[in-house]
Amino acid sequence: MPRLYPTSWRTQLKIFEIFGCTYIRKKGSHHILRCPKAKRAVVIPEYDEIDIDIIKSNMQTAGMSRETYFELMARI
């Protein structure tokens, strides 16, 4: 299994939108998305490099597996 690497907020936004999350709003420098299976919103901050811990937390919130993440990453 490949390693997770920090990516830009634009890349993360594309990945979660392809996964099926819908863009709700932007509050300050944070983008709020709603995922169909999630109990709470996915928050993507506007950082040049989003830390791996934030990526993992958002993946867990959305119910996204690592395999799915890397498949979507390859599509971008």
C-alpha positions in Angstrom: 0.0 0.0 0.0 1.5 3.4 -0.9 2.1 6.1 1.7 -0.2 9.1 2.1 1.5 12.4 1.3 0.4 15.9 2.1 -1.5 17.5 -0.9 -2.9 20.9 -1.6 -6.5 21.8 -0.6 -7.5 21.9 -4.3 -6.5 18.3 -4.7 -8.4 17.2 -1.6 -11.5 19.1 -2.7 -11.5 17.3 -6.1 -11.0 13.9 -4.5 -13.9 14.3 -2.1 -16.2 15.7 -4.8 -15.4 12.8 -7.1 -16.1 10.5 -4.1 -19.6 11.9 -3.9 -19.4 14.7 -1.4 -21.3 17.9 -2.2 -19.9 21.3 -1.6 -22.0 23.2 1.0 -20.2 26.5 1.8 -16.9 28.2 2.6 -16.4 29.7 6.0 -13.3 31.8 6.3 -10.5 29.6 4.8 -12.3 26.3 5.3 -14.5 24.5 2.8 -17.4 22.5 4.1 -18.6 19.4 2.3 -21.4 17.0 3.1 -21.0 13.3 2.3 -23.9 10.9 1.9 -22.7 8.4 4.6 -21.1 10.9 7.0 -22.7 11.9 10.3 -20.8 15.2 10.2 -19.4 17.5 7.6 -16.0 17.1 6.0 -13.8 20.2 6.5 -11.0 21.0 4.1 -8.8 24.0 5.1 -7.1 26.1 2.5 -3.5 25.1 3.3 -0.8 24.7 0.6 -0.1 21.3 2.1 -2.8 19.5 4.1 -1.3 17.4 6.9 -1.7 13.6 6.7 -3.7 13.6 10.0 -6.3 15.9 8.5 -6.5 13.7 5.4 -7.0 10.6 7.4 -9.6 12.2 9.6 -11.6 13.4 6.6 -11.3 9.9 5.0 -12.7 8.3 8.2 -15.5 10.9 8.4 -16.5 10.3 4.8 -16.1 6.5 5.0 -13.4 6.4 2.4 -10.9 3.5 2.3 -7.3 3.9 1.5 -7.7 1.9 -1.7 -10.5 4.2 -2.8 -8.4 7.3 -2.0 -5.5 6.1 -4.1 -7.9 5.2 -7.0 -9.4 8.7 -6.9 -5.9 10.2 -6.6 -4.9 8.4 -9.8 -7.9 9.8 -11.7 -6.9 13.4 -11.0 
